[in-house]
């Protein structure tokens, strides 16, 4: 039932996004209703990864580590999608896929940071140390994500970024509804995927333990 709700919600969000009129000063708008909610959902996934990393440190329950890793992986996929759709948005509105805009640089930095953190996790053989280190990595990663996705362009001089500012809070009511509707849809979808990925990670861990008996 929940899977059906997610499917209907996400589909409805896409339809609403494409049905919205173009925003003022933008050549095309529909991609924004995918790009912006995906970027927000990405950040929420990284926050969840950090939360479950802390839960692992407190509980020593491998399930919490699996959830932390799963949410980070799903957030990483969302980061790739946000970066690519952002490039499409930039090309259609500002004439170039890449312009070293602070927002683009911040998201790229987040992507590269998590790629490095995944590599560091894989470089540790001891499972307990791997989980302990990962909890710290997840906390560091979400700080980088928050800085790259939001803080970085806020501390720069006005006009440094072409990226619209405070879209989710200052848009007209109809645009705001569409944006938040899609945020909730993608959060539900990505959370469901993360939970499935965590189950697979737990199963893999148990199989590994059984193989050593």
C-alpha positions as protocol buffer text, in pm:
chain_id: "A"
residue {
  index: 1
  type: UNK
  ca { x: 0 y: 0 z: 0 }
}
residue {
  index: 2
  type: UNK
  ca { x: 278 y: 243 z: 97 }
}
residue {
  index: 3
  type: UNK
  ca { x: 462 y: 165 z: -226 }
}
residue {
  index: 4
  type: UNK
  ca { x: 150 y: 254 z: -425 }
}
residue {
  index: 5
  type: UNK
  ca { x: 114 y: 582 z: -235 }
}
residue {
  index: 6
  type: UNK
  ca { x: 474 y: 671 z: -314 }
}
residue {
  index: 7
  type: UNK
  ca { x: 429 y: 589 z: -683 }
}
residue {
  index: 8
  type: UNK
  ca { x: 108 y: 792 z: -712 }
}
residue {
  index: 9
  type: UNK
  ca { x: 257 y: 1083 z: -515 }
}
residue {
  index: 10
  type: UNK
  ca { x: 576 y: 1106 z: -723 }
}
residue {
  index: 11
  type: UNK
  ca { x: 381 y: 1074 z: -1050 }
}
residue {
  index: 12
  type: UNK
  ca { x: 136 y: 1343 z: -941 }
}
residue {
  index: 13
  type: UNK
  ca { x: 429 y: 1566 z: -846 }
}
residue {
  index: 14
  type: UNK
  ca { x: 581 y: 1534 z: -1192 }
}
residue {
  index: 15
  type: UNK
  ca { x: 247 y: 1615 z: -1356 }
}
residue {
  index: 16
  type: UNK
  ca { x: 196 y: 1918 z: -1133 }
}
residue {
  index: 17
  type: UNK
  ca { x: 550 y: 2040 z: -1206 }
}
residue {
  index: 18
  type: UNK
  ca { x: 505 y: 2019 z: -1583 }
}
residue {
  index: 19
  type: UNK
  ca { x: 163 y: 2183 z: -1560 }
}
residue {
  index: 20
  type: UNK
  ca { x: 295 y: 2490 z: -1379 }
}
residue {
  index: 21
  type: UNK
  ca { x: 343 y: 2809 z: -1586 }
}
residue {
  index: 22
  type: UNK
  ca { x: 695 y: 2938 z: -1639 }
}
residue {
  index: 23
  type: UNK
  ca { x: 834 y: 3149 z: -1360 }
}
residue {
  index: 24
  type: UNK
  ca { x: 932 y: 3510 z: -1421 }
}
residue {
  index: 25
  type: UNK
  ca { x: 1284 y: 3552 z: -1567 }
}
residue {
  index: 26
  type: UNK
  ca { x: 1325 y: 3179 z: -1634 }
}
residue {
  index: 27
  type: UNK
  ca { x: 1332 y: 3025 z: -1981 }
}
residue {
  index: 28
  type: UNK
  ca { x: 1196 y: 2696 z: -1850 }
}
residue {
  index: 29
  type: UNK
  ca { x: 1048 y: 2593 z: -1518 }
}
residue {
  index: 30
  type: UNK
  ca { x: 950 y: 2220 z: -1505 }
}
residue {
  index: 31
  type: UNK
  ca { x: 1306 y: 2093 z: -1441 }
}
residue {
  index: 32
  type: UNK
  ca { x: 1311 y: 2308 z: -1125 }
}
residue {
  index: 33
  type: UNK
  ca { x: 1029 y: 2101 z: -975 }
}
residue {
  index: 34
  type: UNK
  ca { x: 1255 y: 1798 z: -1001 }
}
residue {
  index: 35
  type: UNK
  ca { x: 1592 y: 1958 z: -934 }
}
residue {
  index: 36
  type: UNK
  ca { x: 1508 y: 2164 z: -624 }
}
residue {
  index: 37
  type: UNK
  ca { x: 1313 y: 1890 z: -438 }
}
residue {
  index: 38
  type: UNK
  ca { x: 1585 y: 1637 z: -523 }
}
residue {
  index: 39
  type: UNK
  ca { x: 1850 y: 1868 z: -376 }
}
residue {
  index: 40
  type: UNK
  ca { x: 1647 y: 1911 z: -57 }
}
residue {
  index: 41
  type: UNK
  ca { x: 1582 y: 1536 z: -34 }
}
residue {
  index: 42
  type: UNK
  ca { x: 1953 y: 1468 z: -84 }
}
residue {
  index: 43
  type: UNK
  ca { x: 2038 y: 1683 z: 216 }
}
residue {
  index: 44
  type: UNK
  ca { x: 1774 y: 1511 z: 430 }
}
residue {
  index: 45
  type: UNK
  ca { x: 1920 y: 1171 z: 337 }
}
residue {
  index: 46
  type: UNK
  ca { x: 2265 y: 1286 z: 450 }
}
residue {
  index: 47
  type: UNK
  ca { x: 2115 y: 1413 z: 776 }
}
residue {
  index: 48
  type: UNK
  ca { x: 1953 y: 1073 z: 831 }
}
residue {
  index: 49
  type: UNK
  ca { x: 2288 y: 905 z: 761 }
}
residue {
  index: 50
  type: UNK
  ca { x: 2455 y: 1118 z: 1027 }
}
residue {
  index: 51
  type: UNK
  ca { x: 2173 y: 1048 z: 1274 }
}
residue {
  index: 52
  type: UNK
  ca { x: 2199 y: 671 z: 1236 }
}
residue {
  index: 53
  type: UNK
  ca { x: 2576 y: 696 z: 1256 }
}
residue {
  index: 54
  type: UNK
  ca { x: 2538 y: 851 z: 1599 }
}
residue {
  index: 55
  type: UNK
  ca { x: 2283 y: 583 z: 1687 }
}
residue {
  index: 56
  type: UNK
  ca { x: 2543 y: 317 z: 1603 }
}
residue {
  index: 57
  type: UNK
  ca { x: 2793 y: 478 z: 1838 }
}
residue {
  index: 58
  type: UNK
  ca { x: 2534 y: 472 z: 2115 }
}
residue {
  index: 59
  type: UNK
  ca { x: 2374 y: 131 z: 2056 }
}
residue {
  index: 60
  type: UNK
  ca { x: 2645 y: -70 z: 1877 }
}
residue {
  index: 61
  type: UNK
  ca { x: 2358 y: -219 z: 1676 }
}
residue {
  index: 62
  type: UNK
  ca { x: 2478 y: -309 z: 1323 }
}
residue {
  index: 63
  type: UNK
  ca { x: 2132 y: -222 z: 1192 }
}
residue {
  index: 64
  type: UNK
  ca { x: 2196 y: 144 z: 1270 }
}
residue {
  index: 65
  type: UNK
  ca { x: 2525 y: 136 z: 1079 }
}
residue {
  index: 66
  type: UNK
  ca { x: 2347 y: -29 z: 785 }
}
residue {
  index: 67
  type: UNK
  ca { x: 2083 y: 245 z: 789 }
}
residue {
  index: 68
  type: UNK
  ca { x: 2350 y: 515 z: 804 }
}
residue {
  index: 69
  type: UNK
  ca { x: 2533 y: 369 z: 506 }
}
residue {
  index: 70
  type: UNK
  ca { x: 2210 y: 316 z: 311 }
}
residue {
  index: 71
  type: UNK
  ca { x: 2086 y: 672 z: 359 }
}
residue {
  index: 72
  type: UNK
  ca { x: 2428 y: 806 z: 261 }
}
residue {
  index: 73
  type: UNK
  ca { x: 2431 y: 596 z: -56 }
}
residue {
  index: 74
  type: UNK
  ca { x: 2082 y: 707 z: -154 }
}
residue {
  index: 75
  type: UNK
  ca { x: 2176 y: 1067 z: -76 }
}
residue {
  index: 76
  type: UNK
  ca { x: 2484 y: 1026 z: -294 }
}
residue {
  index: 77
  type: UNK
  ca { x: 2265 y: 910 z: -583 }
}
residue {
  index: 78
  type: UNK
  ca { x: 2037 y: 1207 z: -519 }
}
residue {
  index: 79
  type: UNK
  ca { x: 2341 y: 1435 z: -524 }
}
residue {
  index: 80
  type: UNK
  ca { x: 2436 y: 1307 z: -870 }
}
residue {
  index: 81
  type: UNK
  ca { x: 2081 y: 1363 z: -995 }
}
residue {
  index: 82
  type: UNK
  ca { x: 2068 y: 1712 z: -839 }
}
residue {
  index: 83
  type: UNK
  ca { x: 2398 y: 1805 z: -1001 }
}
residue {
  index: 84
  type: UNK
  ca { x: 2295 y: 1679 z: -1347 }
}
residue {
  index: 85
  type: UNK
  ca { x: 1948 y: 1837 z: -1337 }
}
residue {
  index: 86
  type: UNK
  ca { x: 2107 y: 2157 z: -1210 }
}
residue {
  index: 87
  type: UNK
  ca { x: 2334 y: 2159 z: -1515 }
}
residue {
  index: 88
  type: UNK
  ca { x: 2031 y: 2113 z: -1741 }
}
residue {
  index: 89
  type: UNK
  ca { x: 1854 y: 2395 z: -1557 }
}
residue {
  index: 90
  type: UNK
  ca { x: 2161 y: 2619 z: -1599 }
}
residue {
  index: 91
  type: UNK
  ca { x: 2188 y: 2541 z: -1971 }
}
residue {
  index: 92
  type: UNK
  ca { x: 1826 y: 2621 z: -2046 }
}
residue {
  index: 93
  type: UNK
  ca { x: 1815 y: 2938 z: -1837 }
}
residue {
  index: 94
  type: UNK
  ca { x: 2168 y: 3081 z: -1847 }
}
residue {
  index: 95
  type: UNK
  ca { x: 2317 y: 2932 z: -2162 }
}
residue {
  index: 96
  type: UNK
  ca { x: 2584 y: 2700 z: -2018 }
}
residue {
  index: 97
  type: UNK
  ca { x: 2582 y: 2364 z: -1844 }
}
residue {
  index: 98
  type: UNK
  ca { x: 2868 y: 2467 z: -1615 }
}
residue {
  index: 99
  type: UNK
  ca { x: 2970 y: 2816 z: -1507 }
}
residue {
  index: 100
  type: UNK
  ca { x: 3144 y: 2750 z: -1174 }
}
residue {
  index: 101
  type: UNK
  ca { x: 2844 y: 2897 z: -999 }
}
residue {
  index: 102
  type: UNK
  ca { x: 2885 y: 2871 z: -619 }
}
residue {
  index: 103
  type: UNK
  ca { x: 2585 y: 2638 z: -597 }
}
residue {
  index: 104
  type: UNK
  ca { x: 2728 y: 2406 z: -862 }
}
residue {
  index: 105
  type: UNK
  ca { x: 3068 y: 2408 z: -692 }
}
residue {
  index: 106
  type: UNK
  ca { x: 2910 y: 2336 z: -353 }
}
residue {
  index: 107
  type: UNK
  ca { x: 2713 y: 2036 z: -478 }
}
residue {
  index: 108
  type: UNK
  ca { x: 3015 y: 1904 z: -668 }
}
residue {
  index: 109
  type: UNK
  ca { x: 3224 y: 1937 z: -351 }
}
residue {
  index: 110
  type: UNK
  ca { x: 2961 y: 1741 z: -159 }
}
residue {
  index: 111
  type: UNK
  ca { x: 2962 y: 1468 z: -423 }
}
residue {
  index: 112
  type: UNK
  ca { x: 3341 y: 1434 z: -418 }
}
residue {
  index: 113
  type: UNK
  ca { x: 3346 y: 1437 z: -37 }
}
residue {
  index: 114
  type: UNK
  ca { x: 3105 y: 1144 z: -8 }
}
residue {
  index: 115
  type: UNK
  ca { x: 3289 y: 954 z: -280 }
}
residue {
  index: 116
  type: UNK
  ca { x: 3605 y: 988 z: -69 }
}
residue {
  index: 117
  type: UNK
  ca { x: 3419 y: 885 z: 248 }
}
residue {
  index: 118
  type: UNK
  ca { x: 3285 y: 569 z: 84 }
}
residue {
  index: 119
  type: UNK
  ca { x: 3639 y: 485 z: -29 }
}
residue {
  index: 120
  type: UNK
  ca { x: 3769 y: 537 z: 325 }
}
residue {
  index: 121
  type: UNK
  ca { x: 3502 y: 308 z: 465 }
}
residue {
  index: 122
  type: UNK
  ca { x: 3593 y: 38 z: 215 }
}
residue {
  index: 123
  type: UNK
  ca { x: 3961 y: 68 z: 304 }
}
residue {
  index: 124
  type: UNK
  ca { x: 3902 y: -57 z: 661 }
}
residue {
  index: 125
  type: UNK
  ca { x: 3879 y: -434 z: 707 }
}
residue {
  index: 126
  type: UNK
  ca { x: 3781 y: -451 z: 1074 }
}
residue {
  index: 127
  type: UNK
  ca { x: 3399 y: -425 z: 1089 }
}
residue {
  index: 128
  type: UNK
  ca { x: 3382 y: -247 z: 1426 }
}
residue {
  index: 129
  type: UNK
  ca { x: 3642 y: 13 z: 1331 }
}
residue {
  index: 130
  type: UNK
  ca { x: 3474 y: 53 z: 992 }
}
residue {
  index: 131
  type: UNK
  ca { x: 3143 y: 135 z: 1159 }
}
residue {
  index: 132
  type: UNK
  ca { x: 3302 y: 366 z: 1415 }
}
residue {
  index: 133
  type: UNK
  ca { x: 3495 y: 555 z: 1150 }
}
residue {
  index: 134
  type: UNK
  ca { x: 3189 y: 572 z: 927 }
}
residue {
  index: 135
  type: UNK
  ca { x: 2983 y: 738 z: 1201 }
}
residue {
  index: 136
  type: UNK
  ca { x: 3242 y: 1016 z: 1212 }
}
residue {
  index: 137
  type: UNK
  ca { x: 3257 y: 1029 z: 832 }
}
residue {
  index: 138
  type: UNK
  ca { x: 2877 y: 1066 z: 814 }
}
residue {
  index: 139
  type: UNK
  ca { x: 2884 y: 1359 z: 1055 }
}
residue {
  index: 140
  type: UNK
  ca { x: 3163 y: 1526 z: 860 }
}
residue {
  index: 141
  type: UNK
  ca { x: 2983 y: 1459 z: 532 }
}
residue {
  index: 142
  type: UNK
  ca { x: 2658 y: 1623 z: 636 }
}
residue {
  index: 143
  type: UNK
  ca { x: 2847 y: 1932 z: 751 }
}
residue {
  index: 144
  type: UNK
  ca { x: 3010 y: 1954 z: 408 }
}
residue {
  index: 145
  type: UNK
  ca { x: 2671 y: 1899 z: 242 }
}
residue {
  index: 146
  type: UNK
  ca { x: 2505 y: 2176 z: 445 }
}
residue {
  index: 147
  type: UNK
  ca { x: 2790 y: 2415 z: 372 }
}
residue {
  index: 148
  type: UNK
  ca { x: 2811 y: 2331 z: 2 }
}
residue {
  index: 149
  type: UNK
  ca { x: 2437 y: 2325 z: -60 }
}
residue {
  index: 150
  type: UNK
  ca { x: 2336 y: 2635 z: 132 }
}
residue {
  index: 151
  type: UNK
  ca { x: 2590 y: 2819 z: 350 }
}
residue {
  index: 152
  type: UNK
  ca { x: 2860 y: 2873 z: 86 }
}
residue {
  index: 153
  type: UNK
  ca { x: 2656 y: 3093 z: -147 }
}
residue {
  index: 154
  type: UNK
  ca { x: 2498 y: 3278 z: 147 }
}
residue {
  index: 155
  type: UNK
  ca { x: 2832 y: 3412 z: 268 }
}
residue {
  index: 156
  type: UNK
  ca { x: 2939 y: 3536 z: -75 }
}
residue {
  index: 157
  type: UNK
  ca { x: 2868 y: 3893 z: -191 }
}
residue {
  index: 158
  type: UNK
  ca { x: 2522 y: 3950 z: -346 }
}
residue {
  index: 159
  type: UNK
  ca { x: 2516 y: 3867 z: -716 }
}
residue {
  index: 160
  type: UNK
  ca { x: 2793 y: 3606 z: -692 }
}
residue {
  index: 161
  type: UNK
  ca { x: 2549 y: 3329 z: -785 }
}
residue {
  index: 162
  type: UNK
  ca { x: 2293 y: 3306 z: -1064 }
}
residue {
  index: 163
  type: UNK
  ca { x: 2110 y: 3044 z: -858 }
}
residue {
  index: 164
  type: UNK
  ca { x: 1768 y: 3159 z: -726 }
}
residue {
  index: 165
  type: UNK
  ca { x: 1772 y: 3213 z: -350 }
}
residue {
  index: 166
  type: UNK
  ca { x: 1515 y: 3096 z: -92 }
}
residue {
  index: 167
  type: UNK
  ca { x: 1301 y: 2934 z: -362 }
}
residue {
  index: 168
  type: UNK
  ca { x: 1111 y: 2715 z: -116 }
}
residue {
  index: 169
  type: UNK
  ca { x: 1008 y: 3003 z: 106 }
}
residue {
  index: 170
  type: UNK
  ca { x: 965 y: 3306 z: -121 }
}
residue {
  index: 171
  type: UNK
  ca { x: 790 y: 3157 z: -427 }
}
residue {
  index: 172
  type: UNK
  ca { x: 425 y: 3220 z: -506 }
}
residue {
  index: 173
  type: UNK
  ca { x: 181 y: 2992 z: -327 }
}
residue {
  index: 174
  type: UNK
  ca { x: 124 y: 2763 z: -628 }
}
residue {
  index: 175
  type: UNK
  ca { x: 497 y: 2722 z: -694 }
}
residue {
  index: 176
  type: UNK
  ca { x: 565 y: 2669 z: -325 }
}
residue {
  index: 177
  type: UNK
  ca { x: 297 y: 2398 z: -306 }
}
residue {
  index: 178
  type: UNK
  ca { x: 439 y: 2219 z: -609 }
}
residue {
  index: 179
  type: UNK
  ca { x: 794 y: 2233 z: -476 }
}
residue {
  index: 180
  type: UNK
  ca { x: 706 y: 2103 z: -130 }
}
residue {
  index: 181
  type: UNK
  ca { x: 471 y: 1840 z: -274 }
}
residue {
  index: 182
  type: UNK
  ca { x: 764 y: 1703 z: -473 }
}
residue {
  index: 183
  type: UNK
  ca { x: 1000 y: 1726 z: -175 }
}
residue {
  index: 184
  type: UNK
  ca { x: 769 y: 1501 z: 29 }
}
residue {
  index: 185
  type: UNK
  ca { x: 734 y: 1261 z: -264 }
}
residue {
  index: 186
  type: UNK
  ca { x: 1107 y: 1224 z: -321 }
}
residue {
  index: 187
  type: UNK
  ca { x: 1178 y: 1195 z: 51 }
}
residue {
  index: 188
  type: UNK
  ca { x: 931 y: 907 z: 75 }
}
residue {
  index: 189
  type: UNK
  ca { x: 1076 y: 740 z: -234 }
}
residue {
  index: 190
  type: UNK
  ca { x: 1438 y: 778 z: -126 }
}
residue {
  index: 191
  type: UNK
  ca { x: 1359 y: 665 z: 229 }
}
residue {
  index: 192
  type: UNK
  ca { x: 1193 y: 351 z: 95 }
}
residue {
  index: 193
  type: UNK
  ca { x: 1496 y: 275 z: -122 }
}
residue {
  index: 194
  type: UNK
  ca { x: 1729 y: 337 z: 173 }
}
residue {
  index: 195
  type: UNK
  ca { x: 1534 y: 97 z: 394 }
}
residue {
  index: 196
  type: UNK
  ca { x: 1556 y: -175 z: 130 }
}
residue {
  index: 197
  type: UNK
  ca { x: 1929 y: -110 z: 90 }
}
residue {
  index: 198
  type: UNK
  ca { x: 1975 y: -132 z: 469 }
}
residue {
  index: 199
  type: UNK
  ca { x: 1798 y: -466 z: 478 }
}
residue {
  index: 200
  type: UNK
  ca { x: 2034 y: -597 z: 213 }
}
residue {
  index: 201
  type: UNK
  ca { x: 2334 y: -469 z: 411 }
}
residue {
  index: 202
  type: UNK
  ca { x: 2211 y: -641 z: 729 }
}
residue {
  index: 203
  type: UNK
  ca { x: 2152 y: -965 z: 538 }
}
residue {
  index: 204
  type: UNK
  ca { x: 2501 y: -945 z: 388 }
}
residue {
  index: 205
  type: UNK
  ca { x: 2650 y: -893 z: 735 }
}
residue {
  index: 206
  type: UNK
  ca { x: 2467 y: -1195 z: 874 }
}
residue {
  index: 207
  type: UNK
  ca { x: 2580 y: -1413 z: 585 }
}
residue {
  index: 208
  type: UNK
  ca { x: 2935 y: -1300 z: 646 }
}
residue {
  index: 209
  type: UNK
  ca { x: 2907 y: -1392 z: 1015 }
}
residue {
  index: 210
  type: UNK
  ca { x: 2765 y: -1733 z: 929 }
}
residue {
  index: 211
  type: UNK
  ca { x: 3046 y: -1802 z: 684 }
}
residue {
  index: 212
  type: UNK
  ca { x: 3301 y: -1761 z: 964 }
}
residue {
  index: 213
  type: UNK
  ca { x: 3132 y: -2016 z: 1191 }
}
